[in-house]
């Protein structure tokens, strides 16, 4: 290729060493290419979907929506030299990384062969390989392929191996900031000289629902399955998938520049009182400030900030308030703010490069894509309401400039990058080149690929931009060398009409032949005879009469290659000596047709001189003999004014050989013919430098030059294995661990009987129900079941000090199940899916009004006072009976969405009518029918449901639930059970005191609260208290109400009702405190409170 102008400056100038982003490719949710992703961003498409491509929506209570890539089974293993066994056991993340790396290099305008053996680094941001979880489940089937294909270190190492890169090769895991951390490290490596260029990528797949369940347990996932970044309704993020790669180079080597990296740094939060996962806005602000200081730039000059912006209650205010503090100082216009997570979800380790991809798209198109799900500014972010920051909630035109990008890991690893849009100088250079090239020569475009559609896609791109010389120059650069593994080649002449051809077979480059004269011995069945005209005419007539094909060749009356023109030899020799004054030696690749093969090394054959060519004119042409020396898969080029030898060569050459004549005299547009011939040479396996026919390219190409990555097509004819946890083997085994010290399980502490916390019988029922739903890949709340012949063999005592682990086994076919704990069986029975759940329940006559006016109804306090006397010390959500008639046949139960506690209150209700003060526990249950759809319909919009007990048939039913044949056994009461003694001491504490007076410093907050509450009790004059705490947006673990309740419950005879005023955030606190019996209200702390 001709040398190109580079960036409008001489190599070695101050800008030549700038680190720039030159290539971009990726797979994103519902988007196979960056181009498709860009279009969907601008169209405002929500790329987060609800379907069963990974697992059944709602499995284990997970949000139904998440971001998913289209097809994970696609991979061109042959191209990358990956054996079939390895490809099947290779994490789809690595398979995609290989393809997007290639696409990224092509997008930058480079042939991967150019980078082989260079100091190119590979930096991959990746956290988990969930595939290996599936492929190592059966230990007897484990092989080394899975380890090599799924190990995190192999992600970058496999890329370095495949492309023969010699620079650093690192896998980087900083959780959600992994890919941005990889980008920062790559930039530093290039600047410090550790590598000359770098492939940087990030990848994430959500295959194993266990990881999502873990995030859900941390209460950071959005129940709605969306990232409402910066919005008042943001309640968490939605998980997503992506694989994105970029190529970093120094500006001096760049053929395309998407953006210049002006600054890149990392830091870590360090220790935080709130915990390791709590974001630290101060450290985020400090990181950005340090990055700008190091780059010598001013934060107020930033036009747009692409935020981490997950949409979490704590994360968004911490980040955006830090942004406002740094970037909004001394600004004259609002700072533009956005987060791509609102469009596609949070791809965790790949999210940083997803943000970069969005920014590069905005720079290329001159429009920032709009955020989704932004309606009401988050009230905890003042800058959104006072005009200092404007969220880009619609597609917004801009002129580029400085952009800051945030990426934070949930363990405190932060990364920040400053990008600047680039290419204005290149635009001017490109326009000048276009003017210089504005002649009438049609453009020849060459392309190769894995398949015919792959070649056609690139040729079509060139045709769509027929006047875009910079794009054509990129294609020239990519195809200046052969790409190993590309079995299809083609060309297109951008003329009117266009000329296009694509062929499959690539031939080995053969011997170029000069064919300038007609042949005599053409082939085994073809001979040209030369002589006087009358003699030739007579000979043709005789052959035709005998049935032999013969045709006279018009040679203008000259009998070439015969004795009849020997008289012309002296004159021809003299003239040729003037034309060839300095003859050159003939190449060994020059196959002579004028001499027998045994004379190829004779004196007359040594030089391409006048004597050789005179002999050629006078001697018979041994064309057939010469063609025998042509290799079987040769490329034969006919350099002549016309394709005279086409028919002869077709018969004489081997079938695999290719014949390319340069021009034909009977075709129009000779230049188009010549260009098409060059294209056919390329298609046949040659490497013509077509770019030399046109003005030199100006590197880098201008901003807006179409990307090449999206036009790369692969051979995806073979499908490869993908770990699918949603269709796991029906083993019938399910392990569940419950821990009273964990917030979601803490409510079970309210099931206290005879002074001990016993796991409820309805808990066993729920575990079996959930396991049955899991086996059928359904949500448990959409799975009606019937359990029969339950035998409860022993109770399970729970403790705050250690978790309890249950193992549920269900036999496929019979439905028999065992539930074990601590190595012994606790419950047995049978379970089945209820095909017609309504038919499973008893049809009872309507409830008639009780004719006992003298009997007063029982309320909650009455009921639980009676049960407490029997030894049932229920608290929290297990105090769910609202009312009952005295005989325990009709009443109301509180419905709060907790199936275990609700069903337990049904069993409690069956105890009310028992005329005893003894303690009984269920040991057998004949039948339990659970119709969740009917129950949820009955409980929609209400918080109480009517319950009914029919003693004659021994049935308790409520909503969609029915217990039949509950048998209880007398449980021995523990003797001498009493509360631990309460020791009190009185200590004088000065009002103004700066010393910690507690004996245990770790309990100082609890002791201070205890003292305060005791002062309240001493002065209140009552043993019944109502306590309300204002949430004020604090995290649930920072609330004082749970601790206050715990302190007051240890005081003798004191009864307390605790509530939490949470305002609009009430829903986010309910799960954390409701199990403690704390009521969460929507009242706001700013309201006037009555005494």
N, C-alpha and C positions, 0 to 999 in steps of 0.2 A: 504494500500500500504506500501511497505517497506520504511524505512527512506532513504532519498536521500542525496547524497553528494551535498552541496550547494556552487556552484561557486568556489570550490577548496579552500575554507577558512572556518574557524569556524565562526559560528554566533556570532556577537558581535565584529568582527574585524572592522577596520576603513572603509572598503568598504561596510559593511553590510547595512548601512543607505543610500547609494547612491540611488537617484531617477532614475529609468530606465523605458524605454518604453517596455512593455511586450506583448501587443496585438495590432492588427491593422486590421481594416476592413473599407469598404466604398463602396459607389456608386458614380461613376464618369462619365463624358460624354462618351456615347457609351460603358460603361464598368459597368457590374453588380457586379464585384468583383475587389479586389486589384490585383489578379493574371492577370485578363483580362486587367486591366489598365496597368500593368507592361509590358505585352507582346506588347501592342499597342505603348507604349513609345519606346520600343526597336526597333519596326518595323517602327518607324518614321511616324505613322499614325496621320494625322491632325484630332483631335477629335472635331473640330468645324464644324458644318454642316449647310446647308441651306435647311430647310423644314418647313412645316406648323404645326408641333406638338404643338407649343405654339400659334402662330398667323401667319397670312399671311406674308411671307417674303416681306420686303420693306414697311410694313404698316407704314403710317405717315412718310415715308422717312427713317425709321430705317435701319441699316445695315441688309443685308439678312441673314448673318451667325451668329450663336451663339452656345454655348455649351449646350447640353441637355442630361438629364438622359433618360434611355430607357423607363421605364414604371412606371408611378407614381400611377397606380391604384392597384398595388400589395400590399397586407398586410395580415399577418396571424393573424387576429383579435382574433380568438379563443384561440390561444396559449397565447396571452398576456391578455386574459380576458377582452377584450374591446367589449362592446355591439355594435350591428350593427348600431344603431342610432348614437352612438358616433363615430364609425369608419368612417361613411359617412361624418361626420362633423369635422373630424380631419385633420389638415394640413398634406399633404403627407410628409412634412419634419419630423414631429413628428413620423409618422408611420415608416419611414425609420430609424429614430434615435433609435427606440425601437429594430428593427431588427439588426442594425449594432452594437448596444451595446452588445446584446447577442453574436453576432459573434466575437466581440473583446475579450470578456471574454473567449470564447471557444478557440480562437486563442492563448491566453496566457496560455492555458493548465489547465484552471479552470472550474469546474462545477459551474454555477451560484448559485446553492444551497450553495456552500461553502462561498459565499460572503454575503448571506442573514444575515441581522442584524449586519453587520460589519460597521465600520466607513469609508465607501467608499463615497467619494464626487462625485458630478456630476457638470461639468462645460461645458456649451454649448455656443458656439459663434453663435449668430443668430441676424439678423437685422430686417427682415420683415416677416410677415405672409400675403402673397398676397392672400391666399385662402379666408381669412375672408372678403376681399374686395368684393368678389363675393357672399359669403354666407350671407352677410348682406345688399345686394342691395335692396331686397324686404323686407321692414320692417315687413310685415304681416307674413313672413315666418321665421323670426329670432327666434332662440331658444338658450337655454343655452349651448347646446352641442357645438355650433360653438365657443363660448367664451372659454370653457374649452379645446377644441381641438386645438385652434389656438393662444391662449394667449402665449406670449413669455415665461413667468415664468413657464407655464405648461410644456414646453419642458424638462427642467431638473427635475421638480417636478414629472412629470409622470414617468420618468425613475426611480427616487428614490423610488417612490411608487410601481412600478411594481416589482423591484428587491429587495425591502426592504433594501435600503441603508440608513444608519443613518448619513452620513457625510453632509457637506455643499452641497447645491443644488442651483446653480446660473445660470441665463441667462446673458450673457455678450454681449454688443453691443458697439463696437468701430469702426463700419463700416468695412472696408476691413481688419482690423487687429483683428477682434473679436475672431476668433478661436485661434490665437496665443496668444492673451491676456488671453484667458481662460486657455491655456496651462501654461503660466507663473504663473497665480494665483494658479493653481492646484499644480504646483511644490512647490511654496512657502507654500501652505497649508500643504503639506506633510512634508516639512522640519520643519515647525513650530509646527507640532503636531496636527493640526486641523482635519486631517484625515489620515488614514493609507494607502489608495490607492485612485485612482480617475479615473473616466471615463471622458474623455475630447473629445468633438465633435464639429464640425462646420457644418453648413448646409446652403444651399442657393438654391432657386428656382426662375426662371424668368417666371412667369405666366402672370402677368399683364403688358401689353406693356406700360402702363402709366409711370412706373418706368424707363423703357428704354428710353422713350421720354424725361424724366427729365434729365437723364445723357447725352442724345444727345444735349439737350439745353445747357448743360455746356461745350459742345465741347470737351468731353474727350473720346468719342467712336470712334473706328477706322472705317472709311467709308468702308474699305475693309472687315471688320469683322475678324481681326486677330491681335494677339499681336506679333508685330515684335520687340521683346525685344532686345535692344542694337543696333538695326539696324538703318541706316540713314533714312530709309523710314518709321520708326515707327511714326504713327500719332494718336495713341490712343489705347485703349484696346477693346476687345470684351467680352461681358458678358457671364457668364457660370454658370453651376449648379454643385453642389456636396454635398454629405453627407459623412463625414469621421469621424471615432472615433478611439481613442487610449486608452489603459489602462496604467496608471502609478502605479508603486509599488516600494517599497524599494527592493534593490537587494536581501536582505535576504529572501524575500518571492517569488522571481521570479522563474518561471519555464522556461521562455524564456526571452531573452534580445535582443531586436532589437538595442538599443542604450542607452548609458548613457547620462543623461542631466547634462552637466558640468556647465552650466550657463544660467540664464534666467532673463531678466529685461524688464521694460517698462519705457517710458517717453512720454512727449507731447511737441509739437513744441512751444506752447504758442503763443504770438502775433507775427504776420508777416505783414509787410507792404504790401505785394502783395495780402493778403487775406487769409481766413481760409483754403482754399483748396490747397494753394500753398505749395509744399513739401519743407522741410527745411533740406538740406543735412548736415549742421553743427550739428543739433540736432540728426540726424541719426548716424553720426560718433561718437558723444559724447555718445550716448546710447551704441553702440558696444564697445567703449573703456571702459566704466564703467563696462560693463558685463564681459569683459576679466579681468579687474583689480580685480573685486570681486571674480572671479573664480581662480585667481592666474595663469592665462595662458597668453601666448604671441600671439598677433594677427598674427605675421609672421609665426607661426606654423600651421596655418589653411591651409588645403589642398584645400578646395572647399567652395565657397559661393553660397548658393541658394538665389538669390536675389528676392526682390519684383517684379522687372522687368516687369512692365505693358506694356511697349512700348510707353509711352506717350512722347511728345517732351520735356517736362520739367522734368517729373519724373525720367526718366532713367539717364540723366546727373547728376541730383542732387544726386541720390543714388550711382551710380557707381563711380563718382568722389570722394565721401566720402569714399567708399570702398577702392579705390586706395590709398587715403591719409593715411588710417589706416593700411590696411593689406599688402600693397606692400612695406612698409618701411623695409629695411634690408632683403629683400627676395632674395633667390638665384635662384628660379625657378618661372615661371609665375603662377599667381593665377588663378585657374580654376573657371569659373563663369557660372551660368545657371539660367533659370527661367522656371518652369513648365507651366507658363501661355502661353508660346509660343506654347505648345502642346495642351492645353485644354481650354485656355481662362482664364478669371479672375472670379473666383467664389466668389469674394467679401468677405463676412464674413467667408466663409469656406476656403478661399485661403491659409491661413497660414498652416492649417493641410494638404492641398493638397501638399504644398511644403515639409512638414515633410514626407508625404507618399512617395514622390519621393526620398527623401534622404534615407529613410529606405530601399526602393527597391534597390537603388544603393549600399548600405552597404551589403545587403543580397546577391546580385548577383555579387558584385565586379566589376560592370560596371556602369558608370554614363550615363543615357540616354541623347541623343543629343537634343539640342534646335532646333526648327524649325524656318523658316523665317529669318534666320540670313545670310545676304549676304555681306553687306557693313557696316563696323564699323561706328557707329554714330560719326560724326566729332566733336561733342561737348564733347566727352569722350576720351581725349588723350591717356589714358592707354590702350585702345583697339588697338591703332595703333602703340604704341611704344614698345609693347611686355610685359608690366608689367602684363596685364590681358589677359587670353585666354578664349574666350567663347567656351563652350563645344558644338560644332555644329554637333558632331557625337558621337555615342556610344564610350565611352572612358574607358578602363580598369583602375582600380586604386586599391590601397591596403587599402583604408579606412583611418581613422585618424580623426582629428578635422574638423568639418563642422560648419559654421556659417549660420544662417537662418534669413532673414529679413522679416518683415511684417509691412506695414504701413496703417493707416486709412486715408481717405481723409479729415478728420477733424483734423489731426495732432497727433493722438494717435499711437505711435510707439512701436513695440515689437521686441526683439532680443533674439535668443536662440543659445546656443553652444551645439552641439551633438558630441559624440565620439563613433565610431564603437566599438562593444564589442563582446566578445565570444571566444577569442583565448584560454583562460584557460579552458573554457567549452569544446572546441573541444578536447583538450588533455584528459580531464576526460571522454568524450564520447567515444573516441577511446579505452581507457582502459576498460571501461564498455563493449564495443563491444567484446574485446578480451576475457574478463571473461565469456561472454555469448555465445561464439562460440561453443556451443555443438550441439547435434543433435536434441534437443527438438524443434519441430515445434512451430511457434509463433501463439498463439491464440489472435485474435483481436475482441474486443466487440464494438458495436456501437448501438446507438438509434437515432431516429429522428421522425419528424412529418409525413413523408410519407415513403413508401418503397424506392423510389429513394434517399431520404435523407440518409437512412441507407447505401444503396449501394454505394453512393458517398464516404462516409468515409471508408468503407471496401475496395473500389477500390483504394483509396489513399494509404492505408496500403499495399495493394498488389503491387502497383507500386513501392513502396520503401520497399520491403520485408526484406532487410537487415538493415534497418534504425531503430535500437533499440531506439534512442531518440524520434523519431516520435511515435513509438508504445507506449512508456512510457507516452507521452502526451495524447494519446487516452485513455490509462488506467486511467490516472488521471481524465480526463473529465467524464469518465463513471464509476468511482468508486462509485457514488451514482446515484440513479434514478433521471431523469430529469422530473419534472411534465409536463404533456402535450405531452410527446413522446409516441405515441401509437404504434410505430413500433420499434422492436428490432431485432438485428441479430448478427451473428458472422461469422468469417472466420478463418479457420485454414490454415496457409500459408504453406501447404505441397504440395507434388506432387503426385497425383493431389490435388488441394485445395478442402476443404470442406466448403460450405457456406450455410447458411439458414437465412431467414428473415421471421418473423411472425408479424401479426397485433395485435392479442389480447394479452394484458398483464394481466396475472392472479395475483390475490392476493397471496402473499406468504403463502403457506399452511403448512401442517404438514409433515415433512420428515419421511418416513417410511423405516424401515429395512425389506427387504423381502429376506430371505435366504433359505426358504424351500418350497416345493410344497404345494399347498393348497388342501383342501378337499371339503368344501362347497364354491366353487369358485364364483358362481353366481346363479341366479334363475334357469338358464337352464344348469348349469354345476356342476357336483359332481365327485370328485375323490374317488375311492373305494380302500381300502387297505386290503390285506389278503394273504394267501398262494398262491403260483403261480398256482397250478392246479385249485383252486377255482376261481381265477381271470380269467383264460383263459376260463373256462366254462361259467362264467357270461358274458364275452365279446361276446362269440359266441351266447348266447341266446338273448342278446340285439340286436345284429346285425341282427339276423334272424327275430326279431320282427320289424325291420325298425328303430331302435333307434341308433343314432350315438354313437359308443363306440370305444375307442382305448386304447391299453395296453401301460402303461408308464413303461419304463425300469428303475427300481429302484435297479438293481443289486441283485434281489431276496430278498430284505428287505422290510417287510410290515410296513413302517413308519406310525406313528400316529395311532397305533392300539395295542391291547392287546398282539399281537404276538411277540412284542419285549420288553415286560415288564421285562424279565430276564436281559436285558442289563442295566436296570435303576441303580442298585447299582454301577456298574463299571463306568458308565457315570457320575454319581453324584460325585464320588471320583475324577475322572479326571478333571471335571469342577471346583471343589473347588480349585484345584491347579492353574487353569487358572484364576479364579476369586477369589483371596484371600480376596479382600476388596470390596464387592459388593456395588453399588451405588443405591440410591433410584430411582425408575422409575419416569420419568416426567409425568405430567398430559397429555402432548401432545402425549405420547406413547400409541397408540391404540392397545390393545392386541387382537390377533386372536385365542389364545389358551384357553381363559376363556370366559364364558358368561359375558355379560355386567354387570349383577348384582354382579359379583365377582371381578370387576376391582379394588375395594378398599379392597379386602380380604387380609389376611396375606400373602398368597403366591404371591400376585401381588405387594407387596410393594417394593421389591428389585429386581434388575436385577442380581439374584444369581443363583447358581447351581440348586436349587430346582425348580425355575421358568422354566429354560430351559429344565430340564428333563421332567417336566410336559408338556411342549410344544411338546416334541418329542413323548410322549405317548398319548396325547389327540387329539381328532379330531380338525381340524383347521376350525374355524368359520370365514373364509375369507370374505364371503359376508356380514355377520353381522358387521365385523370390518369396511369394506369399507363404510357402511352406515353412519359412524361417520366422514367420510372425507368430508370437505366442498365442495360445488358444483364447485367452481373455484380454487380448490387446485392444487398445484404442487406436484406431487408424484414422488419421486426419488427411483429408484430400485437399491439398493447397493447389487450386487451379481455378481458371475463370468459370468453370462449370463442373457439375458433379457427373463427369463423363463416365467414371468407373463404378458408379453405384451398383448397376445391375451385375457387372462382372464380379465386384467384390462380394456382393451378397451370395453369389454361388461359390466363390473360391475360398472366402474366409471361413474359419470355424464358426459354428453357430453362436458361440459365446462372445465372439469379438464384436466390437462396435466400429462403425464407419461413420465419420462426421465430415461431410463436405462443407467447405466454408461458404461458398456462394453457388447460386444457380442462375444461369442466364435467362431462364424463362420465368423468373419470379420478380415482382415489383419490389421497390424499396431495398436496394442492396445493403444499405446500412443495417436495416432491421434483420435481413438475412444473416449478416455477419455477426450481429449481436446474438441472434438465436443460435448460431453455430457455436459461439463461445459458451452460451448457456448449455448446449448439448454436451460440449466438452466437460463442463462441470458436472452435469448430470451423469456422465459416463465415468467419472472418477478423476478427472484432471482438476487442477487448481488454478484456473486463469485468474489473473489479478484484474478483475473487471473494474475495480475502483480507480485504476489508473487512467481510465478513459474519461474521467470526470474531474472537475476542480477538487483540490484537496479539501478535506473536511476541516472544520474549525472545532477543536475540542476545548471544553466540553460542548455537547450539543445544547441547544437552547432549552430553557424551561418550557414544559408543555410538550416536548417530544414524546410521542407515544411509547409506553413501556413495552418491552419485549417479553417479559416473564409470563404475562397472561396469554401469550400466543404459543408458548411451548406446549406441545402435545406429547403424551407418553403412550407407550404400548401397555395398556392396562387390560389385556385380554385374559390374564390369569388373575384370579382372586386369591388373596392370602388370608391367613387366619387372623381373627380379631377376638380378644378375650371378651366374652359376653357374660357378665355376672347376672343379668336379668333372667337368663334361662339356665341357671345352675342346676346341676343334677338333683333329682328329687330324693335326696338322702333322708329327708325327714328329721334331720338333726338341727337343733337350734340352741345356741348357748347364749344365755342372758345374764348379765351381771348388774346387780342393783346395789346402790351404796347410799346409805342415809346421809353421808357427808356431802353428797353431790346434789346440787339444787333440784334437778328434775325428779329425784327420788326422795327428797327430804319429807314430802307429804306423808310417806308411809309411817313416819314416826307417830302420826296421830292414831294409828291402829294399835293402841296399847291395851292389853288385856292382862288383868291380875298383875299389874306393875311391870309387864314386859312387852316389848314391841314384837308382835307376831305378824308374819307375812299373811295377808288376808287370803282366805280360801278363794275369793273372787280374783285375786291376783294370779293364782294358778290357772284359773279358767281363762283369764285374759292372755296369759303366756301361750297356752295351747291354741287359743283362737288366732293370735298373731302368727304363730308358727304355721298353722294351716293356711293362712292367707299367703304367707311367704312361699310356701310350697307351690301354690297355684299362681304365683306372680301377680298377686292382686293387692290392693289396699285392704287393710283389715276392716276398715269401716265400710267397705263395699263387699264384704264376704260374710254372708249369713251362714251360721253353723249351728249344729246340734251336738251337744255333748251328752253322753249317756253312761250310766253305771259308774259314776265317779266314786272312787274309794280314797278318802283322805287319811293316810296312814299315820302321819305325825305332823306336828306343827313345826314351823321354821322360825326360830328366834333371830331377830335382827339386832345389830349393834352399831353404834356410831363409830366404832373403832375399826371395823373390817367389813368389806363388801360381802355380799352373798351371791354365789354363782349357781344358776339353775341350768340343767341340761334337759331339753325337751326332745323326746324321740317319738316319732309317729310312723307306724308301719304303713307303707304304701299298699293300698288294696283293702286291708281290713279296717284301717283307721284306729287300731288300738294304739294307745299311747302310754308312755311312762314319763313322769317328771321327777328328776332326781336332784338332790342337793347333798353335797358333802359325801358323795359316793353311795348314798342309799336312796331308795325309791321313796318319794313323798306322796305322789298321787298317781293313780292309774285310772283308765277308763277308755271310752271310745269317742271318736269325733268324726263328723262327716259334714260335707257341704250341704246346706239346705237348698235344694233346687227350687222348691216353692215354700219360702219361709212362712208365708201367712198360713198355709195349711198345717204347719207344725205346731201352732199355738192352739190352745183350747178356746172354743167358742162358748162364752158364758153369757147368761142372761144379763140384762142391764141392772145396774146397781139400784136397789130400792132404798128409800129413805128409812133410817133407823127409827123405830117407834119407842125410844127410850129417852124422853125429854129430861129426865132427872140426871142422866149421866153427862158430865161435862167433858168436852174434848180436851185432849192433852196437847200441849205445845212443846217446843224443843226442850226448854229447860226441864219441864216435868219428866219428859221421856228419858233424858240422859241422866237426870238425878236417879231415876229408878234403875237404869242400866248400870250406873256407877256403883250402886249398892250391891249389885250382883257380881261386880268385878270387871265390868267393861269400862275402861277409862278412855273413851274416845275423845279426840280433839281434832281441830282443824276441819278438813273436808270430810272427815268421817262422822261429823255431827250433822248429818244431812237430812234427818227426819224433821220436817217442818211442823207437822201436826198428825194426830191420829185419834180415832175414836177409842174409848177406854178398852174395848175388846180387841184392838189391834187388827181390825178387818178392813177399815177404810182410812186413807190418810193422804198426805202429800209429801213428796220427796224433792229435795233440792237437786236440780240438774245443772252441773257446771262444766260438762264435757269430759269429766274424769270417769272412765268406765269402771275402774276398779272400786273407787269409793262409792259410786252410785249403786253398783250391784251389791256391795257390802251393806249399804243401808237397806236394800231389799231384804237381805238376810236378817239384819237387825230388826226390821219391822215384824218379821215372823216371830220374834221373841217377846213382843209386847204383851201378847195375850196369854203367855205362859204363866200359870199361877205358881211361881216359885221365886226364891231369892238365890238359887244356886247358879253356878257358872256352867254353861253348856257351850260346847264347840261342835261345829258340823263335822261329821265323819263320813257320811254317805249322801250322795245326791243322785236321785234317780235320773233326772233329765234337766238339762239347761238348754233353752232355745234362745238364740241371739239373732235378731233381725235388725241390723244396724240402720238400714234405710228407713224402716218404719219408726224406729226409735228417734232418729234424728228429725224425721218429719214431725213427730209428736212434740219434740222439744224445741222446734224452730220458733224463735221469738219469745220464749218463756223461760223462766228459771225454776219453775216447779212443775212436777208431773203427778197426776193422781196414781196412787198405788192401791192394790186390792189383794186381799188374802182370802182364799176360800178354804176354810179348815176341813170341809167335808171331802174335798178332793186333794187336799194338801198342796195347794198351788198358790204362789205369789207371782203377780204379774204387774208390769208397769211399762207403758210405752211399747217398745218392741222386744221386751225381755220377759222371760218366763222361767221360774224355778218350780220344779215339781218333785215332790218326794224328798224334801230335805230332812235328813235324820241327824239328830245331835246326840252327843254323849256327855255325861257328867264329867267335868274336868276338875281334878283336885285343886283346891285353893292353896296357895302358899301360906304357911303359917308365919306369924311374927313379922309380917311385912309392914314396914313403916318407912316413911320418908327419912332420908338421912338427917341427922340433927342439924339445926340451923344455929350457927354460932354468930353472935353479934358482939361488936365492941364499939364503944363510943370514943371518938378521937376529936379533939379540938383542931380545927383547920382555919387559919386566918383567911379572911376574905381575899386579901391581896397576897397570893402565894405563888412563887415561881418554882418551887421545888416539887418533884414527883414524890408523892407520899405513899404510893402503893408499894407493897413489898415485891411485886413482880411487875417490872416495867412493861412487859408485853401485854399486861392486862390493864394498863392505865386508863384507856378509854372506857372499858367496861366498869372499872371501879369508880371512875368519875360519874358515869351515868347512874350507877347504883346509888351513890351518895345523893345525887340530885333527886332521884325518884323516891328515896326514903324521906327526903325533906318534903316532897309533895305529899306523901302518905301521912306524915305527921301533922301536916297543916290542912289536909283536905277534910278530915273528919268523916270519911266514908271508906268502906272497903270495896266499893265498885267504882272503877275509873273508866273514863272514855279518853283514849289517847289518839291524837291525829298528828301525823307528820307531813310536812310539805316536801314533795319529792324534789322540786326545783331542778329537774333534768339531770340529777346525779345518777351515776351507775347504781344498779341494784345492790351491789356489794358495799356501797358506801352509805346505805340507809341505816338509821338508828332504830327504826321501829322493831325489826326482828330481835335486836338485842334487848330493847326495852321490854318486849313481851316476855323474853326468857327470864329477865331479872324479876319482873313482877310476879310471874307464875311461881317463883320460889318463895314468895311471901305468904305466910299462913293466912287463909280465909280471904285473900284478896282475889276479886274477879275483875277482869279487864277486857274491854273491847278496843281493838286497835284498828285504825284505818289509815290509809295513805292517800293524800290529795295529790293526784298526778296530772290533772288537767287533761290536755289532748293526748298526752303520752300514756294514758292509763293502760292501754293494751300491752305495752311493752313491759310493764311492771307486774302484770297479773300472774304470769307463770312463775315469777321469782318468789312471790310472797303469799300467794293464795293458799298454798298448802299449809301455811302456818296459821291460817284462820284470820289473816289480815285482809280487811276489805279495801279494795282499790276503787277510788271514786274519781270522777272526771272534774271534781271541783278544783279550782285553781287557787294557788296560794295568795293571789292578789285580791280574791274575793273577801268581802267582809264576813268575819266569822262571829257567830253569836255565842254567848257563854252558855 
